[in-house]
Amino acid sequence: MKKALSVLSLAALFIAQSATAQFNLTLNFENMDPHVGQRFEVRVTDKSDSTEVGRQVIKVIASDSFTLELFVLLVNRSYNVDFYADL
């Protein structure tokens, strides 16, 4: 029962964050040949308090060009975008 409540709480938190977002962050990656087959992660944090507002994980990069969209941005805010590819 605790596990179900934890999952429900996390889902509610995600929905609450997504419901307040106003803009998409679109990231277009090209010429990623050296990283095909690797894991890829991108994370977006609010610069004002370092709160993570979004994260996306690709378990295996399938091609050298791909696009990621995160619906996490609010007006009049600044963000850091961190990403990496690794084995």
N, CA, C and O atoms as a DFTB+ gen file, in Angstrom:
348 C
 N C O
     1  1       0.823      -1.198       0.000
     2  2       0.000       0.000       0.000
     3  2       0.864       1.259       0.000
     4  3       0.550       2.234      -0.683
     5  1       1.981       1.234       0.789
     6  2       2.864       2.401       0.833
     7  2       3.460       2.687      -0.539
     8  3       3.570       3.840      -0.955
     9  1       3.848       1.603      -1.244
    10  2       4.432       1.770      -2.570
    11  2       3.427       2.421      -3.518
    12  3       3.788       3.307      -4.293
    13  1       2.186       1.991      -3.460
    14  2       1.144       2.564      -4.321
    15  2       0.936       4.035      -4.004
    16  3       0.749       4.844      -4.913
    17  1       0.967       4.388      -2.724
    18  2       0.815       5.795      -2.336
    19  2       1.999       6.628      -2.805
    20  3       1.824       7.774      -3.219
    21  1       3.213       6.060      -2.744
    22  2       4.398       6.777      -3.213
    23  2       4.306       7.054      -4.702
    24  3       4.592       8.162      -5.156
    25  1       3.906       6.042      -5.461
    26  2       3.758       6.210      -6.909
    27  2       2.691       7.252      -7.206
    28  3       2.876       8.102      -8.077
    29  1       1.585       7.192      -6.491
    30  2       0.509       8.158      -6.679
    31  2       0.974       9.566      -6.329
    32  3       0.632      10.520      -7.027
    33  1       1.746       9.707      -5.263
    34  2       2.263      11.018      -4.865
    35  2       3.196      11.577      -5.925
    36  3       3.116      12.757      -6.267
    37  1       4.086      10.732      -6.450
    38  2       4.999      11.181      -7.498
    39  2       4.234      11.570      -8.755
    40  3       4.569      12.565      -9.398
    41  1       3.219      10.806      -9.109
    42  2       2.407      11.127     -10.282
    43  2       1.692      12.455     -10.088
    44  3       1.626      13.265     -11.013
    45  1       1.155      12.684      -8.896
    46  2       0.469      13.949      -8.617
    47  2       1.436      15.116      -8.690
    48  3       1.084      16.178      -9.203
    49  1       2.654      14.936      -8.184
    50  2       3.664      15.990      -8.247
    51  2       4.012      16.295      -9.695
    52  3       4.111      17.462     -10.075
    53  1       4.198      15.251     -10.515
    54  2       4.521      15.448     -11.921
    55  2       3.391      16.182     -12.636
    56  3       3.645      17.105     -13.411
    57  1       2.163      15.785     -12.386
    58  2       1.016      16.435     -13.029
    59  2       0.921      17.890     -12.598
    60  3       0.631      18.755     -13.425
    61  1       1.157      18.177     -11.330
    62  2       1.099      19.556     -10.837
    63  2       2.158      20.411     -11.511
    64  3       1.883      21.544     -11.904
    65  1       3.378      19.874     -11.649
    66  2       4.429      20.628     -12.324
    67  2       4.086      20.833     -13.792
    68  3       4.255      21.932     -14.320
    69  1       3.609      19.790     -14.454
    70  2       3.288      19.887     -15.875
    71  2       2.131      20.842     -16.117
    72  3       2.106      21.542     -17.129
    73  1       1.176      20.879     -15.199
    74  2      -0.004      21.722     -15.366
    75  2       0.338      23.198     -15.293
    76  3      -0.392      24.024     -15.840
    77  1       1.440      23.550     -14.626
    78  2       1.806      24.955     -14.496
    79  2       2.740      25.424     -15.601
    80  3       2.915      26.630     -15.775
    81  1       3.339      24.521     -16.346
    82  2       4.263      24.902     -17.411
    83  2       3.519      25.658     -18.507
    84  3       2.349      25.398     -18.785
    85  1       4.233      26.604     -19.123
    86  2       3.617      27.426     -20.153
    87  2       4.241      27.240     -21.529
    88  3       3.601      27.516     -22.544
    89  1       5.494      26.772     -21.571
    90  2       6.206      26.692     -22.840
    91  2       6.986      25.392     -22.948
    92  3       7.403      24.813     -21.945
    93  1       7.175      24.942     -24.192
    94  2       8.004      23.780     -24.492
    95  2       9.455      24.193     -24.627
    96  3       9.764      25.261     -25.156
    97  1      10.328      23.350     -24.152
    98  2      11.744      23.456     -24.463
    99  2      12.006      22.387     -25.510
   100  3      11.830      21.199     -25.240
   101  1      12.424      22.793     -26.699
   102  2      12.712      21.855     -27.776
   103  2      14.212      21.824     -28.004
   104  3      14.835      22.856     -28.252
   105  1      14.784      20.636     -27.918
   106  2      16.217      20.448     -28.123
   107  2      16.413      19.568     -29.343
   108  3      15.931      18.436     -29.383
   109  1      17.119      20.085     -30.338
   110  2      17.422      19.329     -31.551
   111  2      18.887      18.923     -31.512
   112  3      19.766      19.783     -31.458
   113  1      19.155      17.636     -31.539
   114  2      20.520      17.122     -31.525
   115  2      20.842      16.564     -32.899
   116  3      20.053      15.820     -33.481
   117  1      22.015      16.932     -33.414
   118  2      22.469      16.466     -34.723
   119  2      23.922      16.028     -34.619
   120  3      24.637      16.421     -33.697
   121  1      24.346      15.212     -35.570
   122  2      25.731      14.738     -35.625
   123  2      26.153      14.060     -34.323
   124  3      27.259      14.277     -33.830
   125  1      25.274      13.249     -33.782
   126  2      25.550      12.548     -32.528
   127  2      26.095      11.135     -32.783
   128  3      25.979      10.256     -31.930
   129  1      26.692      10.928     -33.975
   130  2      27.208       9.609     -34.356
   131  2      28.035       8.929     -33.266
   132  3      27.839       7.740     -33.015
   133  1      28.958       9.644     -32.606
   134  2      29.779       8.964     -31.591
   135  2      28.974       8.422     -30.408
   136  3      29.475       7.601     -29.640
   137  1      27.742       8.875     -30.263
   138  2      26.944       8.510     -29.092
   139  2      25.794       7.551     -29.393
   140  3      25.054       7.169     -28.486
   141  1      25.637       7.161     -30.655
   142  2      24.593       6.186     -30.999
   143  2      24.846       4.912     -30.190
   144  3      25.970       4.414     -30.131
   145  1      23.797       4.400     -29.576
   146  2      23.907       3.208     -28.744
   147  2      24.144       3.515     -27.273
   148  3      24.127       2.609     -26.439
   149  1      24.364       4.780     -26.948
   150  2      24.616       5.166     -25.563
   151  2      23.346       5.677     -24.885
   152  3      22.362       6.014     -25.544
   153  1      23.389       5.724     -23.571
   154  2      22.323       6.321     -22.761
   155  2      22.465       7.841     -22.856
   156  3      23.577       8.362     -22.950
   157  1      21.333       8.549     -22.829
   158  2      21.336      10.010     -22.914
   159  2      20.349      10.566     -21.900
   160  3      19.219      10.089     -21.794
   161  1      20.780      11.571     -21.161
   162  2      19.892      12.227     -20.198
   163  2      19.980      13.734     -20.359
   164  3      21.045      14.285     -20.636
   165  1      18.851      14.383     -20.180
   166  2      18.801      15.845     -20.154
   167  2      17.990      16.240     -18.928
   168  3      16.975      15.620     -18.608
   169  1      18.457      17.284     -18.248
   170  2      17.753      17.765     -17.060
   171  2      17.674      19.275     -17.136
   172  3      18.614      19.934     -17.580
   173  1      16.549      19.819     -16.703
   174  2      16.310      21.263     -16.692
   175  2      16.108      21.686     -15.241
   176  3      15.284      21.116     -14.527
   177  1      16.874      22.700     -14.810
   178  2      16.740      23.211     -13.446
   179  2      16.466      24.706     -13.477
   180  3      16.961      25.423     -14.347
   181  1      15.681      25.159     -12.529
   182  2      15.383      26.581     -12.359
   183  2      16.619      27.240     -11.762
   184  3      17.110      26.799     -10.724
   185  1      17.129      28.293     -12.403
   186  2      18.345      28.948     -11.928
   187  2      18.168      29.614     -10.569
   188  3      19.142      29.758      -9.830
   189  1      16.960      30.021     -10.226
   190  2      16.752      30.763      -8.983
   191  2      16.969      29.907      -7.738
   192  3      17.435      30.410      -6.715
   193  1      16.636      28.618      -7.815
   194  2      16.767      27.780      -6.619
   195  2      17.285      26.371      -6.918
   196  3      17.271      25.504      -6.044
   197  1      17.739      26.147      -8.144
   198  2      18.288      24.854      -8.583
   199  2      17.288      23.700      -8.512
   200  3      17.689      22.536      -8.503
   201  1      16.006      24.009      -8.462
   202  2      14.977      22.973      -8.465
   203  2      14.913      22.319      -9.841
   204  3      14.868      23.007     -10.861
   205  1      14.909      20.999      -9.864
   206  2      14.760      20.295     -11.136
   207  2      13.309      20.401     -11.580
   208  3      12.394      20.012     -10.853
   209  1      13.108      20.934     -12.787
   210  2      11.748      21.102     -13.305
   211  2      11.428      20.110     -14.409
   212  3      10.270      19.971     -14.803
   213  1      12.439      19.420     -14.912
   214  2      12.193      18.429     -15.946
   215  2      13.399      17.553     -16.184
   216  3      14.540      17.966     -15.979
   217  1      13.129      16.337     -16.620
   218  2      14.191      15.382     -16.945
   219  2      13.651      14.428     -17.996
   220  3      12.486      14.033     -17.959
   221  1      14.516      14.066     -18.932
   222  2      14.136      13.062     -19.919
   223  2      15.324      12.136     -20.120
   224  3      16.470      12.581     -20.183
   225  1      15.039      10.845     -20.221
   226  2      16.076       9.835     -20.384
   227  2      15.789       9.027     -21.640
   228  3      14.664       8.580     -21.866
   229  1      16.818       8.849     -22.448
   230  2      16.760       7.926     -23.580
   231  2      17.716       6.796     -23.227
   232  3      18.916       7.025     -23.074
   233  1      17.199       5.582     -23.095
   234  2      18.045       4.467     -22.667
   235  2      19.108       4.132     -23.703
   236  3      20.232       3.773     -23.355
   237  1      18.745       4.253     -24.985
   238  2      19.694       3.986     -26.065
   239  2      19.423       4.974     -27.191
   240  3      18.320       5.010     -27.735
   241  1      20.420       5.772     -27.543
   242  2      20.284       6.696     -28.677
   243  2      20.229       5.855     -29.947
   244  3      21.148       5.085     -30.227
   245  1      19.160       6.001     -30.709
   246  2      18.936       5.150     -31.879
   247  2      19.537       5.712     -33.164
   248  3      19.910       4.946     -34.052
   249  1      19.637       7.044     -33.278
   250  2      20.171       7.631     -34.508
   251  2      20.974       8.879     -34.175
   252  3      20.927       9.380     -33.051
   253  1      21.708       9.372     -35.158
   254  2      22.601      10.511     -34.900
   255  2      21.863      11.838     -34.765
   256  3      22.456      12.822     -34.323
   257  1      20.596      11.888     -35.131
   258  2      19.793      13.110     -35.003
   259  2      18.474      12.780     -34.308
   260  3      17.800      11.813     -34.663
   261  1      18.116      13.585     -33.323
   262  2      16.851      13.380     -32.616
   263  2      16.433      14.676     -31.935
   264  3      17.241      15.583     -31.737
   265  1      15.165      14.740     -31.586
   266  2      14.580      15.918     -30.938
   267  2      13.928      15.495     -29.633
   268  3      13.264      14.461     -29.561
   269  1      14.126      16.308     -28.606
   270  2      13.464      16.101     -27.320
   271  2      12.632      17.328     -26.999
   272  3      13.053      18.456     -27.254
   273  1      11.458      17.109     -26.442
   274  2      10.604      18.219     -26.011
   275  2      10.240      18.026     -24.554
   276  3       9.811      16.949     -24.140
   277  1      10.419      19.088     -23.784
   278  2      10.039      19.080     -22.374
   279  2       9.119      20.264     -22.146
   280  3       9.494      21.407     -22.410
   281  1       7.929      19.998     -21.660
   282  2       6.944      21.047     -21.401
   283  2       7.113      21.495     -19.953
   284  3       6.351      21.093     -19.074
   285  1       8.141      22.347     -19.713
   286  2       8.524      22.671     -18.335
   287  2       8.782      24.152     -18.087
   288  3       9.030      24.536     -16.944
   289  1       8.734      24.984     -19.098
   290  2       9.174      26.369     -18.946
   291  2       8.052      27.311     -18.537
   292  3       6.913      27.188     -18.986
   293  1       8.403      28.247     -17.679
   294  2       7.499      29.315     -17.259
   295  2       8.055      30.649     -17.745
   296  3       9.264      30.788     -17.933
   297  1       7.187      31.619     -17.947
   298  2       7.597      32.937     -18.401
   299  2       8.386      33.637     -17.284
   300  3       8.123      33.432     -16.099
   301  1       9.349      34.460     -17.685
   302  2      10.178      35.264     -16.775
   303  2      11.004      34.429     -15.805
   304  3      11.237      34.845     -14.670
   305  1      11.439      33.276     -16.237
   306  2      12.318      32.419     -15.437
   307  2      13.558      32.108     -16.257
   308  3      13.519      32.128     -17.487
   309  1      14.645      31.826     -15.582
   310  2      15.880      31.395     -16.235
   311  2      16.166      29.954     -15.829
   312  3      15.863      29.534     -14.712
   313  1      16.754      29.206     -16.760
   314  2      16.968      27.784     -16.539
   315  2      18.375      27.375     -16.944
   316  3      19.010      28.025     -17.774
   317  1      18.849      26.299     -16.351
   318  2      20.048      25.596     -16.795
   319  2      19.592      24.302     -17.442
   320  3      18.678      23.636     -16.956
   321  1      20.242      23.952     -18.550
   322  2      19.960      22.691     -19.228
   323  2      21.256      21.890     -19.240
   324  3      22.257      22.326     -19.809
   325  1      21.234      20.738     -18.621
   326  2      22.397      19.852     -18.564
   327  2      22.058      18.572     -19.306
   328  3      20.954      18.044     -19.174
   329  1      23.014      18.074     -20.090
   330  2      22.786      16.803     -20.762
   331  2      24.096      16.066     -20.918
   332  3      25.171      16.665     -20.928
   333  1      23.987      14.741     -21.040
   334  2      25.171      13.927     -21.267
   335  2      24.772      12.628     -21.958
   336  3      23.623      12.190     -21.903
   337  1      25.757      12.037     -22.604
   338  2      25.617      10.706     -23.180
   339  2      26.715       9.850     -22.571
   340  3      27.846      10.305     -22.397
   341  1      26.376       8.611     -22.250
   342  2      27.333       7.738     -21.589
   343  2      26.978       6.289     -21.890
   344  3      25.845       5.979     -22.258
   345  1      27.945       5.420     -21.732
   346  2      27.719       3.986     -21.958
   347  2      26.886       3.377     -20.880
   348  3      26.603       2.179     -20.920
